[in-house]
């Protein structure tokens, strides 16, 4: 369970970063490029992924 949450959090953070960079136009070649809504969605997904990682690391430290 703990490993699964770490993997999920890391994957969400990576996908969120890709979406964010596509949204701000750093990564080109997609219909998501230069679309501000994808930058916002990506940032939200990064925060969720990071939150899962922080939550899981604190949960592990408490056990």
Secondary structure as UniProt FT lines:
FT   HELIX           2..23
FT   TURN            24..25
FT   TURN            31..34
FT   HELIX           36..62
//
